[in-house]
Amino acid sequence: MLRVLRFTSAILVVAAIIGLASPALAAGDGVISGQVVNRTANGSAVSAVGVTLTVYSTGNATSSQQKVIADAAGKFEFKGLSTDNGTAYTVSTNFQKADYISDDIVLTAAIPSQSVELDVYDSTTSDENIQVSNGHTVVYVEHGDLELLEIWRFSNIGDKTFIGTTGNTSGTTLRFTLPSGATSLSPGAGFPVETTATGAVSNVAVPPGVTDATFSYFIPYQGASMTISRRTDYPIASFSLLVQDAGVKVTSTALTPGNPQMINGANFLYFTANNLDRGTEIDASLSGIINPSAAASPNTSVAWPWLLAGVVMLGLVGVVAYPRLKNRQITIDSPAPKDEIELLGELARLDNAYEAGRIGEKEYRAQRARVKASLLKFYASSRKPY
């Protein structure tokens, strides 16, 4: 499956610097050929588009890049490539302000040549074909805060790539209006998001097919009751809300209660809605909130990523290959990725340090968000899409 994304100029500069600083791999007998194909009906010609070959050595650091111009039929070829073990390649192109990249290509002495079809699409600045096939909000009750994990699967039902309403490299594509009081946004698996004055946005191009986005944030609360409310930014075919069953009562005017769900040994109240129109208000009123004790906070925090794992195993969301691609864009000086046990241990140590007063709340929140984002990426890269 081909992946599409719009890289920022900073990432491209970093990649170029890495390519210049790293020695080129020895030439070999490998050949990668292919064709750029426009999959939009009656789409624009793809002749004379630039095609870039990127070489990744062991450790996923960029080693070097080559560029050719496709011919009138969109065909291209790269010769003299290494077939050494530990070397992988991708081919990519920019077409109508959106970037397209292939899956990893591996050459071996036994199979020294590979052919690739690089699909592209005409671009559009209209989001009329962008819908949400399913969305999920998971609410976890913590000491003084609600922690919300949002999981969205978008469907582009057209045959053009949506590049944002402004039609340029800074155009916003996906928008998320967050509930009032949301803070400490932490991007997770899927396309990247960033905080705005009204919520969160992504400026990554959205190709035909499915696109996933995942992120988390906090909503501070005081007292024993509060209401969460948010507006839908897109038509939603199916939506579900799961609230940690911590003795709270939940009511909603927009959602229908369902049977409670068990996720990795924890109970969650479950609410659903189908066929929501754009601009619909989704609400959930929580009452009878009891603050978890300080002693329970470390266990609550450590359990958070297991909640995500349970959601994934239940099939509530599939994760696209973007996190794996994103992880590959690292400098040669980047530390090796940590494994699950290390990250869970780091969360526990952070919780203990915060509860003991050794670090302040601001530093605790920042470091905790960073570790959780790493855990999200770990889970995304270790599971196949549904």
C-alpha positions as CSV (number, residue, x, y, z in Angstrom):
1,M,0.0,0.0,0.0
2,L,1.4,3.4,-0.9
3,R,1.5,6.2,1.6
4,V,1.0,9.9,1.0
5,L,2.2,12.7,3.1
6,R,3.3,16.3,2.9
7,F,6.7,16.7,4.5
8,T,7.7,20.1,6.0
9,S,10.7,21.9,4.5
10,A,12.6,21.3,7.7
11,I,12.3,17.5,7.4
12,L,13.5,17.7,3.8
13,V,16.5,19.9,4.8
14,V,17.4,17.5,7.6
15,A,17.2,14.5,5.2
16,A,19.4,16.4,2.7
17,I,22.0,17.1,5.4
18,I,22.0,13.5,6.4
19,G,22.4,12.5,2.8
20,L,25.4,14.8,2.3
21,A,27.0,13.8,5.6
22,S,26.8,10.1,5.1
23,P,29.0,8.2,2.7
24,A,27.2,6.8,-0.4
25,L,26.8,3.0,-0.4
26,A,29.0,1.0,-2.8
27,A,27.6,0.6,-6.3
28,G,26.2,-2.9,-7.2
29,D,24.1,-4.7,-9.7
30,G,20.8,-3.7,-8.3
31,V,18.1,-2.0,-10.4
32,I,14.8,-0.4,-9.4
33,S,12.5,0.6,-12.2
34,G,8.9,1.7,-12.3
35,Q,6.2,4.1,-13.4
36,V,4.4,7.0,-11.9
37,V,0.6,6.4,-12.5
38,N,-2.1,8.9,-12.0
39,R,-5.1,7.1,-10.6
40,T,-7.5,10.0,-10.9
41,A,-10.0,9.5,-13.7
42,N,-9.0,11.6,-16.7
43,G,-6.1,12.9,-14.4
44,S,-3.3,15.1,-15.4
45,A,-0.2,13.8,-17.2
46,V,2.7,12.6,-15.1
47,S,5.4,13.2,-17.6
48,A,8.6,14.9,-16.5
49,V,7.9,14.5,-12.8
50,G,10.9,14.1,-10.5
51,V,11.4,10.8,-8.8
52,T,13.7,10.4,-5.8
53,L,15.3,7.2,-4.7
54,T,16.2,7.3,-1.0
55,V,18.6,4.7,0.5
56,Y,18.2,3.5,4.1
57,S,21.0,1.7,5.7
58,T,20.9,-0.4,8.9
59,G,19.3,1.6,11.7
60,N,16.9,3.4,9.3
61,A,19.1,6.5,8.9
62,T,19.0,8.1,5.5
63,S,22.2,7.3,3.7
64,S,21.9,9.0,0.3
65,Q,19.4,10.1,-2.3
66,Q,19.3,10.1,-6.1
67,K,16.8,11.8,-8.4
68,V,15.7,11.2,-12.0
69,I,13.1,12.7,-14.2
70,A,10.3,10.4,-15.4
71,D,9.8,10.1,-19.2
72,A,6.6,11.0,-21.1
73,A,4.9,7.8,-19.9
74,G,6.0,8.3,-16.2
75,K,8.6,5.6,-16.4
76,F,11.9,5.8,-14.4
77,E,14.9,3.7,-13.5
78,F,17.8,3.6,-11.0
79,K,20.8,1.4,-11.7
80,G,24.0,0.4,-9.9
81,L,22.3,-0.1,-6.6
82,S,23.7,-2.2,-3.7
83,T,22.1,-5.5,-2.9
84,D,23.8,-5.7,0.5
85,N,21.9,-7.0,3.5
86,G,20.5,-4.2,5.7
87,T,19.9,-1.8,2.8
88,A,16.4,-0.7,1.8
89,Y,15.1,1.8,-0.7
90,T,12.0,3.9,-1.3
91,V,10.9,5.9,-4.4
92,S,8.9,9.1,-4.0
93,T,7.6,12.0,-5.9
94,N,5.9,15.3,-5.4
95,F,2.8,15.7,-7.6
96,Q,0.5,18.7,-7.4
97,K,1.8,19.7,-4.0
98,A,1.4,16.3,-2.3
99,D,4.2,13.8,-1.7
100,Y,3.8,10.1,-2.5
101,I,6.2,7.4,-1.3
102,S,6.4,3.7,-1.9
103,D,6.8,0.9,0.5
104,D,10.3,-0.3,1.4
105,I,12.1,-2.0,-1.5
106,V,14.8,-4.6,-0.7
107,L,17.2,-5.9,-3.3
108,T,19.2,-9.1,-2.8
109,A,21.8,-11.0,-4.8
110,A,19.1,-13.5,-5.7
111,I,16.6,-10.8,-6.7
112,P,18.7,-7.8,-7.8
113,S,15.9,-5.9,-9.6
114,Q,12.4,-4.7,-8.6
115,S,9.7,-2.9,-10.4
116,V,7.5,-0.4,-8.6
117,E,4.2,1.4,-9.5
118,L,4.0,4.7,-7.8
119,D,0.4,5.8,-7.6
120,V,-0.4,9.5,-7.5
121,Y,-3.7,11.5,-7.7
122,D,-4.8,14.9,-8.9
123,S,-5.0,17.3,-5.9
124,T,-8.1,19.2,-4.7
125,T,-8.7,22.0,-2.2
126,S,-12.3,20.8,-1.5
127,D,-13.0,18.5,1.5
128,E,-16.4,17.5,0.2
129,N,-15.3,13.8,-0.1
130,I,-13.7,13.6,3.4
131,Q,-15.8,11.7,5.9
132,V,-15.2,9.9,9.2
133,S,-16.0,6.2,8.8
134,N,-15.6,5.7,12.6
135,G,-14.4,7.7,15.6
136,H,-13.8,6.7,19.2
137,T,-13.2,8.8,22.3
138,V,-11.9,7.0,25.4
139,V,-12.1,8.8,28.8
140,Y,-9.8,7.8,31.6
141,V,-10.4,9.2,35.1
142,E,-7.2,10.4,36.8
143,H,-6.4,12.3,39.9
144,G,-7.7,15.8,39.1
145,D,-7.9,15.2,35.4
146,L,-9.8,13.4,32.7
147,E,-7.5,11.9,30.1
148,L,-9.0,11.5,26.7
149,L,-7.7,9.4,23.9
150,E,-9.3,10.1,20.4
151,I,-9.0,7.6,17.6
152,W,-10.3,8.7,14.1
153,R,-10.5,6.8,10.8
154,F,-11.1,9.2,7.9
155,S,-12.3,8.1,4.4
156,N,-11.6,10.0,1.3
157,I,-14.3,8.6,-1.0
158,G,-13.2,10.6,-4.0
159,D,-10.3,10.0,-6.4
160,K,-8.3,13.2,-5.6
161,T,-5.9,14.0,-2.8
162,F,-7.1,16.7,-0.5
163,I,-4.3,19.1,0.2
164,G,-6.0,21.7,2.3
165,T,-8.4,24.6,1.6
166,T,-5.5,27.0,1.0
167,G,-3.9,24.7,-1.6
168,N,-0.4,25.2,-0.5
169,T,2.2,23.5,1.7
170,S,0.8,25.1,4.9
171,G,-2.8,24.2,4.1
172,T,-4.8,22.6,6.9
173,T,-6.4,19.3,5.9
174,L,-7.9,17.6,9.0
175,R,-9.5,19.6,11.8
176,F,-10.5,18.6,15.4
177,T,-12.6,20.9,17.6
178,L,-11.7,19.8,21.1
179,P,-13.8,20.1,24.3
180,S,-13.5,23.3,26.3
181,G,-10.6,23.1,28.8
182,A,-8.5,20.6,26.7
183,T,-4.8,20.9,27.4
184,S,-1.5,19.0,26.9
185,L,-2.2,17.6,23.4
186,S,-0.1,14.6,22.7
187,P,0.0,13.3,19.1
188,G,-0.1,9.5,18.7
189,A,-0.4,7.0,15.9
190,G,-1.5,8.0,12.4
191,F,-1.1,11.4,10.8
192,P,0.4,14.1,13.0
193,V,-1.7,16.8,14.7
194,E,-0.8,20.1,16.4
195,T,-2.6,22.4,18.8
196,T,-4.6,25.4,17.6
197,A,-6.7,28.0,19.4
198,T,-9.8,25.9,18.9
199,G,-8.5,22.4,19.0
200,A,-6.1,20.5,16.8
201,V,-5.2,20.3,13.1
202,S,-3.1,18.3,10.6
203,N,-1.6,19.7,7.4
204,V,-0.9,16.2,5.9
205,A,-2.4,15.5,2.5
206,V,-5.3,13.1,2.6
207,P,-5.3,10.6,-0.4
208,P,-8.2,8.5,-1.5
209,G,-8.8,5.6,0.9
210,V,-8.5,5.6,4.7
211,T,-6.4,7.8,6.9
212,D,-6.0,7.4,10.7
213,A,-5.3,10.0,13.4
214,T,-4.8,9.4,17.1
215,F,-4.0,11.8,19.9
216,S,-4.6,12.4,23.6
217,Y,-5.1,15.3,25.9
218,F,-6.3,16.2,29.5
219,I,-9.3,18.1,30.8
220,P,-8.8,19.2,34.4
221,Y,-11.9,18.9,36.7
222,Q,-12.9,20.1,40.1
223,G,-15.7,18.6,42.2
224,A,-17.7,15.5,41.5
225,S,-19.4,16.4,38.2
226,M,-18.6,17.9,34.8
227,T,-19.8,17.9,31.2
228,I,-17.7,17.2,28.1
229,S,-19.0,18.7,24.9
230,R,-17.6,18.9,21.4
231,R,-18.7,19.7,17.9
232,T,-18.2,17.2,15.0
233,D,-16.1,18.6,12.2
234,Y,-17.1,16.0,9.6
235,P,-20.0,13.6,8.9
236,I,-19.4,10.5,11.1
237,A,-20.8,7.1,10.1
238,S,-20.1,5.5,13.5
239,F,-19.0,7.0,16.8
240,S,-18.4,5.5,20.2
241,L,-17.5,6.9,23.7
242,L,-15.9,4.7,26.3
243,V,-15.6,6.0,29.9
244,Q,-13.6,4.3,32.6
245,D,-16.0,2.7,35.0
246,A,-14.6,4.4,38.1
247,G,-17.9,4.7,39.9
248,V,-19.1,7.6,37.7
249,K,-22.5,8.0,36.2
250,V,-22.6,9.1,32.5
251,T,-25.5,10.5,30.6
252,S,-25.7,12.0,27.1
253,T,-28.3,13.6,24.9
254,A,-26.6,12.7,21.7
255,L,-25.3,9.2,22.4
256,T,-27.1,5.9,23.1
257,P,-25.9,3.8,26.0
258,G,-24.7,0.2,25.2
259,N,-23.4,-2.7,27.1
260,P,-20.3,-2.0,29.2
261,Q,-17.0,-3.1,27.6
262,M,-14.2,-5.0,29.2
263,I,-10.8,-3.9,28.0
264,N,-7.7,-5.7,29.3
265,G,-9.4,-6.3,32.7
266,A,-10.9,-2.8,33.1
267,N,-14.6,-2.0,32.7
268,F,-15.7,0.9,30.5
269,L,-19.1,2.5,30.1
270,Y,-20.0,2.4,26.4
271,F,-22.1,4.9,24.3
272,T,-22.6,5.0,20.5
273,A,-24.2,7.1,17.8
274,N,-24.5,6.6,14.0
275,N,-24.8,8.8,11.0
276,L,-23.9,12.1,12.7
277,D,-24.0,15.2,10.6
278,R,-21.2,17.8,10.4
279,G,-21.6,20.3,13.3
280,T,-23.5,17.9,15.6
281,E,-22.8,18.5,19.4
282,I,-21.6,15.4,21.2
283,D,-22.0,15.6,25.0
284,A,-21.3,13.5,28.0
285,S,-22.2,14.5,31.6
286,L,-20.2,12.8,34.3
287,S,-21.4,12.7,37.9
288,G,-20.2,11.0,41.1
289,I,-16.5,11.4,40.2
290,I,-14.3,10.3,43.0
291,N,-10.7,11.4,42.7
292,P,-8.4,8.3,42.6
293,S,-6.0,8.3,45.6
294,A,-2.4,9.5,45.0
295,A,-1.2,6.0,45.8
296,A,-3.2,4.7,42.8
297,S,-1.9,7.2,40.3
298,P,1.2,5.2,39.2
299,N,-0.9,2.1,38.4
300,T,-3.4,4.3,36.5
301,S,-0.7,5.8,34.4
302,V,1.0,2.6,33.6
303,A,-2.3,1.0,32.6
304,W,-3.0,3.8,30.0
305,P,-1.1,2.3,27.1
306,W,-2.7,-1.1,27.8
307,L,-6.0,0.6,27.2
308,L,-4.9,1.6,23.8
309,A,-3.7,-2.0,23.1
310,G,-7.1,-3.3,24.2
311,V,-8.8,-0.8,21.9
312,V,-6.7,-1.9,19.0
313,M,-7.3,-5.6,19.7
314,L,-11.0,-5.0,19.8
315,G,-10.7,-3.7,16.3
316,L,-11.9,-0.2,17.1
317,V,-9.2,1.3,15.0
318,G,-6.6,0.3,12.4
319,V,-3.2,2.0,12.2
320,V,-1.7,3.1,9.0
321,A,2.0,2.8,8.2
322,Y,2.8,6.5,8.8
323,P,4.4,6.0,12.3
324,R,6.9,3.5,10.8
325,L,7.8,5.9,8.0
326,K,8.0,8.8,10.5
327,N,10.3,6.8,12.8
328,R,12.7,6.3,9.8
329,Q,13.3,10.0,9.5
330,I,15.9,10.2,12.3
331,T,19.4,11.5,12.3
332,I,22.4,9.2,12.6
333,D,22.9,10.5,16.2
334,S,19.3,9.6,17.4
335,P,19.2,7.1,20.2
336,A,17.9,3.6,19.5
337,P,14.1,3.2,20.0
338,K,13.1,2.0,23.5
339,D,11.1,-1.1,23.9
340,E,7.8,-1.4,25.7
341,I,9.1,-2.5,29.1
342,E,11.5,0.5,29.2
343,L,8.8,2.9,28.3
344,L,6.4,1.5,30.9
345,G,9.1,1.7,33.5
346,E,9.8,5.3,32.6
347,L,6.2,6.1,33.1
348,A,6.2,4.5,36.5
349,R,9.4,6.3,37.5
350,L,7.8,9.6,36.4
351,D,4.7,9.0,38.4
352,N,6.7,8.1,41.5
353,A,8.9,11.2,41.2
354,Y,5.9,13.4,40.8
355,E,4.0,11.9,43.7
356,A,7.2,12.2,45.9
357,G,7.5,15.9,44.9
358,R,10.9,15.5,43.1
359,I,9.6,17.1,39.9
360,G,7.1,19.8,39.3
361,E,3.7,19.4,37.6
362,K,4.7,21.2,34.4
363,E,7.8,19.0,33.9
364,Y,5.9,15.9,34.8
365,R,3.1,16.6,32.2
366,A,5.6,17.3,29.5
367,Q,7.7,14.2,30.1
368,R,4.7,12.0,30.5
369,A,3.2,13.2,27.2
370,R,6.5,12.4,25.5
371,V,6.7,8.9,26.9
372,K,3.1,8.2,26.0
373,A,3.6,9.4,22.5
374,S,6.5,6.9,22.2
375,L,4.3,4.1,23.5
376,L,1.6,4.9,21.0
377,K,4.2,4.7,18.2
378,F,5.5,1.4,19.7
379,Y,2.0,-0.2,19.7
380,A,1.2,1.1,16.2
381,S,4.4,-0.2,14.6
382,S,4.1,-3.6,16.3
383,R,0.6,-4.4,15.0
384,K,-0.7,-5.0,11.6
385,P,-3.6,-2.8,10.3
386,Y,-7.0,-4.4,10.5
